[in-house]
């Protein structure tokens, strides 16, 4: 089996500035991985900490939460 040389998608936290979720924190696909000029939002959170937790999990396939 050969491994793909493509970069894995990366996500980032940004403040949502418009629409129904305005003011919340969004989990966005980094622009370099988007096929369109429009931002791709995976989800929204009320707090930056919550959104960052999602980004950490999505960016690290072996992410293991510390309890």
One Martini backbone bead per residue (centre of mass of N, CA, C, O) as a GRO file, in nm:
protein
   67
    1UNK     BB    1   0.095   0.037   0.023
    2UNK     BB    2   0.040   0.370  -0.053
    3UNK     BB    3   0.108   0.687   0.032
    4UNK     BB    4  -0.004   0.993   0.048
    5UNK     BB    5   0.120   1.329  -0.042
    6UNK     BB    6  -0.100   1.472   0.076
    7UNK     BB    7  -0.234   1.703   0.256
    8UNK     BB    8  -0.384   1.757   0.539
    9UNK     BB    9  -0.634   1.885   0.669
   10UNK     BB   10  -0.692   2.215   0.805
   11UNK     BB   11  -0.785   2.385   1.102
   12UNK     BB   12  -0.965   2.685   1.233
   13UNK     BB   13  -1.012   2.967   1.438
   14UNK     BB   14  -1.304   3.186   1.406
   15UNK     BB   15  -1.485   3.457   1.386
   16UNK     BB   16  -1.816   3.521   1.341
   17UNK     BB   17  -1.952   3.796   1.122
   18UNK     BB   18  -2.211   3.634   1.005
   19UNK     BB   19  -2.526   3.562   1.051
   20UNK     BB   20  -2.672   3.344   1.286
   21UNK     BB   21  -2.359   3.308   1.426
   22UNK     BB   22  -2.293   3.570   1.524
   23UNK     BB   23  -2.016   3.578   1.764
   24UNK     BB   24  -1.910   3.319   1.721
   25UNK     BB   25  -1.720   3.025   1.693
   26UNK     BB   26  -1.528   2.892   1.426
   27UNK     BB   27  -1.472   2.604   1.214
   28UNK     BB   28  -1.217   2.626   0.972
   29UNK     BB   29  -1.098   2.589   0.672
   30UNK     BB   30  -0.824   2.631   0.530
   31UNK     BB   31  -0.776   2.803   0.241
   32UNK     BB   32  -0.562   2.605   0.103
   33UNK     BB   33  -0.808   2.365   0.102
   34UNK     BB   34  -0.992   2.519  -0.075
   35UNK     BB   35  -1.196   2.518  -0.378
   36UNK     BB   36  -1.296   2.791  -0.279
   37UNK     BB   37  -1.356   3.127  -0.171
   38UNK     BB   38  -1.525   3.014   0.036
   39UNK     BB   39  -1.591   2.945   0.344
   40UNK     BB   40  -1.539   2.656   0.561
   41UNK     BB   41  -1.777   2.537   0.797
   42UNK     BB   42  -1.808   2.294   1.047
   43UNK     BB   43  -1.859   2.491   1.307
   44UNK     BB   44  -2.001   2.605   1.625
   45UNK     BB   45  -1.925   2.819   1.914
   46UNK     BB   46  -1.945   3.001   2.211
   47UNK     BB   47  -1.642   2.923   2.248
   48UNK     BB   48  -1.306   2.914   2.192
   49UNK     BB   49  -1.241   2.654   2.346
   50UNK     BB   50  -1.442   2.471   2.197
   51UNK     BB   51  -1.329   2.517   1.911
   52UNK     BB   52  -1.034   2.429   1.973
   53UNK     BB   53  -1.100   2.137   2.046
   54UNK     BB   54  -1.197   2.061   1.762
   55UNK     BB   55  -0.938   2.132   1.610
   56UNK     BB   56  -0.750   1.939   1.757
   57UNK     BB   57  -0.902   1.683   1.666
   58UNK     BB   58  -0.896   1.729   1.351
   59UNK     BB   59  -0.568   1.773   1.330
   60UNK     BB   60  -0.561   1.499   1.516
   61UNK     BB   61  -0.603   1.159   1.468
   62UNK     BB   62  -0.468   1.091   1.780
   63UNK     BB   63  -0.651   1.219   1.967
   64UNK     BB   64  -0.634   1.262   2.336
   65UNK     BB   65  -0.810   1.303   2.600
   66UNK     BB   66  -0.785   1.467   2.902
   67UNK     BB   67  -0.927   1.372   3.231
   0.00000   0.00000   0.00000
